[in-house]
Amino acid sequence: MVHITVKLNVSLRKYRSSLKINEEMPILIPSDTTLAELLEHILQIPAEEVAIHMVNGIKSDMDRILVEGDKVAFWPPVAGG
């Protein structure tokens, strides 16, 4: 098992309504879990709801395997100008 932290930004917090703004959520996940598996299977957030996904402050591919201590952040698509 691997300890990570997850931050859901803006409208993604609706999937964990108890999270406050900028609050990180500690999660224990199985070893060899990918970013995609974390998002869709563990957090149960549809992939189309997320536009930006970062691990340790760096934009990462969804097939990245998460390791002990990773800090994951997700952002929804944002419109504006």
Backbone torsions as a table, in degrees:
resi	resn	phi	psi	omega
1	MET	NA	151.8	-173.8
2	VAL	-129.3	132.7	175.9
3	HIS	-91.8	126.8	175.2
4	ILE	-134.5	171.8	170.1
5	THR	-125.0	146.1	-177.9
6	VAL	-126.3	137.9	175.6
7	LYS	-121.9	122.7	177.0
8	LEU	-102.6	122.6	-174.8
9	ASN	-102.9	149.8	174.1
10	VAL	54.3	-125.1	-173.2
11	SER	-70.8	-13.6	179.0
12	LEU	-69.0	-17.9	177.5
13	ARG	-63.5	-15.9	178.0
14	LYS	-61.4	-21.6	178.6
15	TYR	-79.3	-14.1	173.9
16	ARG	-142.0	77.9	-170.7
17	SER	-62.1	-17.1	179.8
18	SER	-79.7	-11.8	180.0
19	LEU	-72.7	136.2	175.5
20	LYS	-90.1	166.2	177.4
21	ILE	-56.7	132.0	-179.7
22	ASN	66.8	8.2	179.0
23	GLU	-80.1	135.8	175.9
24	GLU	-97.0	149.4	-177.1
25	MET	-115.4	116.6	176.4
26	PRO	-73.7	137.9	-179.5
27	ILE	-138.1	143.0	173.0
28	LEU	-105.2	119.4	-176.5
29	ILE	-122.6	158.4	175.8
30	PRO	-64.7	149.3	173.8
31	SER	-57.6	150.5	179.1
32	ASP	68.5	19.8	175.6
33	THR	-76.5	132.5	176.3
34	THR	-88.2	166.2	176.1
35	LEU	-59.5	-40.7	178.8
36	ALA	-63.3	-42.4	179.1
37	GLU	-65.5	-39.9	176.7
38	LEU	-59.0	-49.3	-176.0
39	LEU	-63.1	-55.1	-170.4
40	GLU	-86.4	-36.7	-174.3
41	HIS	-95.6	-38.3	-177.7
42	ILE	-88.6	-51.1	179.6
43	LEU	-82.4	-19.7	-179.5
44	GLN	57.4	48.4	175.6
45	ILE	-111.5	124.5	179.3
46	PRO	-60.6	136.4	-177.3
47	ALA	-56.7	-34.1	-178.4
48	GLU	-69.2	-11.3	177.1
49	GLU	-81.3	-11.7	-174.0
50	VAL	-115.9	128.8	177.9
51	ALA	-103.4	-35.3	-177.7
52	ILE	-126.6	133.6	177.4
53	HIS	-134.4	126.6	-176.2
54	MET	-127.4	147.3	172.7
55	VAL	-125.1	122.5	-179.3
56	ASN	55.4	38.3	176.1
57	GLY	80.3	7.0	-178.5
58	ILE	-122.2	131.4	177.3
59	LYS	-58.6	131.5	-173.0
60	SER	-129.0	152.9	174.9
61	ASP	-72.0	151.6	-178.3
62	MET	-69.6	-14.8	178.4
63	ASP	-91.4	5.1	177.9
64	ARG	-64.2	133.6	176.4
65	ILE	-86.6	129.2	-177.7
66	LEU	-82.2	143.9	-179.2
67	VAL	-126.3	167.4	-178.5
68	GLU	-47.9	128.0	174.7
69	GLY	86.9	-2.9	179.6
70	ASP	-59.8	144.6	173.7
71	LYS	-113.2	115.3	-175.5
72	VAL	-106.9	139.2	176.3
73	ALA	-135.7	138.5	178.5
74	PHE	-122.7	140.1	175.3
75	TRP	-128.0	142.4	176.4
76	PRO	-79.6	168.5	171.2
77	PRO	-61.7	142.0	-178.1
78	VAL	-127.9	132.0	177.3
79	ALA	-104.1	154.3	178.1
80	GLY	160.0	-174.6	-178.7
81	GLY	-161.5	NA	NA
